[in-house]
Amino acid sequence: MSSGQIADQRSSVRRVRSVIERLVRDGTAVARSDGTVHSLFPVAVSAAESEALREWVSREGATQAIEIGLGYAISALHVCEGLLENAGPTPRHVVLDPHQATRFANCGLQFLEEAGVAELVEHHAEESQIALPRFLSEGRSFHLAFVDGNHRFDGVFLDLVFLGRLVRAGGIVFVDDYHLPAIKRAASFCVTNLGWMLEEVSAADDPHQWAVLRTSAFPDTQPFDYYVDF
Ligand SMILES: C[S@@+](CC[C@H](N)C(=O)[O-])C[C@H]1O[C@@H](n2cnc3c(N)ncnc32)[C@H](O)[C@@H]1O
């Protein structure tokens, strides 16, 4: 990168950081779309969890990311910050949220715009269970995924199984709400039956946990009736 490009990149990262700091400090925000006042936490991920997420984006050198459940975009802002820091040629963050315009009055998209990253974000106002198989048929691929959408077993199970095919082999799937039995069980299926690895779990005494999974680095060659109880 030229010195001008490095200065631009640093200024983009600083702008994202300043929006993150404002939102975390204030804890509330007003939706530009309809003037409603929103309490961001605990719906949005905590500062500690989103820092861990940004670090994983950075550590993996990710430039293509996908997130299930945009909400207030606190997690998405951290992913974008990591993508910008990685300074790849065409960073992209695909975010899904069927309720962004209704339940969230488009606050998440508003914050991304305020942070100057709207251009690298691609939002789909759809359920992940509908969008992910389409991305697969379109041949899309990602370096890292963050999952914080439908928290029921069937929803998370589908998310993880499709992400296992959308994220590069040996790539990262960061899962929120790992303390919930449905999430832990769906992750356990991937580890026991699909060859994924549990890379990191937040502190066991934290009532709100997250986990980091790594997809299998090898093609699935198990027989058609392979099954391990999970
Ligand atoms: C806990 S919030 C996400 C908060 C977000 N991570 C943040 O930091 O602000 C859960 C989000 O998942 C979305 N959601 C629920 N079901 C979904 C589905 N099937 N596909 C995609 N998103 C979904 C909700 O609309 C909501 O935005």
The ligand as an SDF file (V2000), in Angstrom:
LIG
                    3D

 27 29  0  0  0  0  0  0  0  0999 V2000
  -29.5540  -10.6640   19.1660 C   0  0  0  0  0  0  0  0  0  0  0  0
  -29.9220   -9.8490   17.6730 S   0  0  0  0  0  0  0  0  0  0  0  0
  -28.3350   -9.5980   16.9310 C   0  0  0  0  0  0  0  0  0  0  0  0
  -27.5650   -8.5050   17.5760 C   0  0  0  0  0  0  0  0  0  0  0  0
  -26.2990   -8.1270   16.8340 C   0  0  0  0  0  0  0  0  0  0  0  0
  -25.3350   -9.1900   16.8410 N   0  0  0  0  0  0  0  0  0  0  0  0
  -25.6950   -6.8760   17.4260 C   0  0  0  0  0  0  0  0  0  0  0  0
  -24.5390   -6.9120   17.8950 O   0  0  0  0  0  0  0  0  0  0  0  0
  -26.3770   -5.8570   17.4270 O   0  0  0  0  0  0  0  0  0  0  0  0
  -30.5760  -11.1760   16.7060 C   0  0  0  0  0  0  0  0  0  0  0  0
  -30.8530  -10.7830   15.2870 C   0  0  0  0  0  0  0  0  0  0  0  0
  -31.1800  -11.9240   14.5260 O   0  0  0  0  0  0  0  0  0  0  0  0
  -32.1720  -11.5870   13.6070 C   0  0  0  0  0  0  0  0  0  0  0  0
  -32.8000  -12.8290   13.1510 N   0  0  0  0  0  0  0  0  0  0  0  0
  -33.7620  -13.5600   13.7620 C   0  0  0  0  0  0  0  0  0  0  0  0
  -34.0510  -14.6600   13.0210 N   0  0  0  0  0  0  0  0  0  0  0  0
  -33.2340  -14.6220   11.9410 C   0  0  0  0  0  0  0  0  0  0  0  0
  -33.0670  -15.4690   10.8070 C   0  0  0  0  0  0  0  0  0  0  0  0
  -33.7840  -16.5810   10.6490 N   0  0  0  0  0  0  0  0  0  0  0  0
  -32.1280  -15.1230    9.8810 N   0  0  0  0  0  0  0  0  0  0  0  0
  -31.3790  -13.9970   10.0370 C   0  0  0  0  0  0  0  0  0  0  0  0
  -31.5130  -13.1560   11.0910 N   0  0  0  0  0  0  0  0  0  0  0  0
  -32.4300  -13.4610   12.0270 C   0  0  0  0  0  0  0  0  0  0  0  0
  -33.0650  -10.6430   14.3990 C   0  0  0  0  0  0  0  0  0  0  0  0
  -33.8740   -9.8590   13.5750 O   0  0  0  0  0  0  0  0  0  0  0  0
  -32.0160   -9.8280   15.1220 C   0  0  0  0  0  0  0  0  0  0  0  0
  -31.5910   -8.7830   14.3210 O   0  0  0  0  0  0  0  0  0  0  0  0
  1  2  1  0
  2  3  1  0
  2 10  1  0
  3  4  1  0
  4  5  1  0
  5  6  1  0
  5  7  1  0
  7  8  2  0
  7  9  1  0
 10 11  1  0
 11 12  1  0
 11 26  1  0
 12 13  1  0
 13 14  1  0
 13 24  1  0
 14 15  1  0
 14 23  1  0
 15 16  2  0
 16 17  1  0
 17 18  1  0
 17 23  2  0
 18 19  1  0
 18 20  2  0
 20 21  1  0
 21 22  2  0
 22 23  1  0
 24 25  1  0
 24 26  1  0
 26 27  1  0
M  CHG  2   2   1   9  -1
M  END
$$$$
